């Protein structure tokens, strides 16, 4: 994406929403968010990191996590990496299952993109693959992204030992 979005979307009605940047997010809270959003899309990479490695990624000054709250409870999050002066990447984006069907998806993505463009980059990137929502690439294109490459995601489920370790961390 080489230009900020020009469209606007109406604020969701009859729903109380809040977007809050989480400074120094605790790894356990991040894992909760990551699991809630990523379970159905097979997100596992960050779950394989120990607390120290995950904290190093999350607390990097170039990284920013913002949480969507709906009616007082977490309902999704997005994560932005300020790669350099010219490039920002939307590294994670999604809603909890309980927030699906409320008409928030497009509005929330637009808020994430506003967050990305607030850094003043020349380009904003996002990566998706065949493990993502079947209409993800269409939605990204609708907001101004152009595909530059394709790749197949590899499904590598957590092992039983990894799941037990994860449960201990939560």
N, C-alpha and C positions, 0 to 999 in steps of 0.2 A: 504494500500500500504506500503510495508516494504522496498522498494528499489527505488531509484530515477529512472526516466525513462532513458532508454539508447538510444531510438530512437531520431532522429532529423527529422525535417520537413522543407521543403524549405520555405523561407520567401515569403509571398504573393507578386506576381508581379503586376505591373501596379496599385498599391494601395499604397498610402502614409499612413503608420501606425506609431503610437507612443503609448508607454505604459508609463503611469505616475502614480506614487504613490501619493495619495492625503493625505497630512498630515493635520490634523485638518479639515477634510471635513465638510462643513456646512450641517446641517440636511436637508435644503431645496434641496441642490444639490444632496445629497444622495437619498432623496425621489424620485427625478426626475429619477435618474439612476435605482433605485429599481422598479419604475413603468414601465419604458421602457422595462426592461428585464423581470420583473416578472408578468406583466399583463396577458399574455397568459398562465402562469403556476400557476396562482391564489396565488401569493405571497401577503400576507396581514399582516403578523405578525409585521414587522417593521413599517408598516403604522399606526398601532394602538398605537404606542408609541408617547408620547408628546415630544416636543423639548428637554427637559431636560433629559428624559430617553434615547432617541435616541442618544443624544450627549454623554452621559455616556458610552454607548456601543461603539460608533464609535471612541471616543477619548481614550478609554482604550489602554494603551501602548502595550498590547498584540495583538491588532487588526490592520489590515492593509488593506486599500482599494486601488486598482489599477484600473485605467480607461484606456480602449482602445479607442484611437482616430483613425478615418479613414478619410482621406482627410480633416483633421482639426476639425472634429466634433465628439462628444462622440458616441461610437458605441457598448459599452459593458463595463462590469466591473467584477472583481473578488475580493472577500474578504477572507482574511486568518486570522485565530485565532491561535495564538501561545499558545496552551493550557498549556503546561509545557515543560520542557527540552526534553522530549521524544516524544511529540505528537503535531502535527499541524493539523488543520482542515480547509479544503476549505469549508467555510460556504456558500458562494454565488458565482455563476459563470453564465455568460450568455451574449448573444449578443442582441442588439436592432434588431427589425424586419428589419430595413433598411440595416443591415449588413449581413443578412442571404443570402446564395447563392453566396457569394463572395469568398468562399474557405478559410474562416478564422477560422472556429470553432475548428478544430483539432489543428491548429497552436496556437490558443489563449489558449486552454486548456493546451497545452504543456508549454506555457509561465507561466500559473498559477501554474502548478506543479513545474516548476523550482523555482518559487517564494516560494512555500511551502518548498521545499527541501533546500533552501538557509539558513534556520534556523538550519539545521543539526539534524533533528529529527530522531527517530527510526521508526516512523510510521506517515503516512499522512492519514487522514480520510476524507471522504465525505459522506453526507447523501443524498439519493434520495428516491422518493416514486412514487406511481402511478399517481400523478398529474404532474410529470416532463415529459420531452420529452420522447416519447415511446422508443427511442433508447439510452437514457442516460446511463443506466446501462451497455449496450454493449460497449459504448464508454469508460466509466470508466474502464471496464475490459480490453479493448484493451491497455490502458495505464498502466496496472499493478495492478489495484485494485482488491481485492477479496471480494465478498459479505460475510458479517458476520451475517446479520439479515434482516428481511423483516418487513415492516409495511405499512399499508394503510394510505395515507394522507387524512385528513378531510377537505373538502371544506366548509369554513365558510366565505361567502362573507361579504364585508363591508356593514353595515347598511346605510340607507340614511343619518342619523346624522353623522356617521363616514366619509362618503364621503364629506359631506359639511364641516366638520372640516378639512379634508385633503385639500380641495380646498383653505381654508383660510390659511393653512400653506405654500402652494406653492406660 
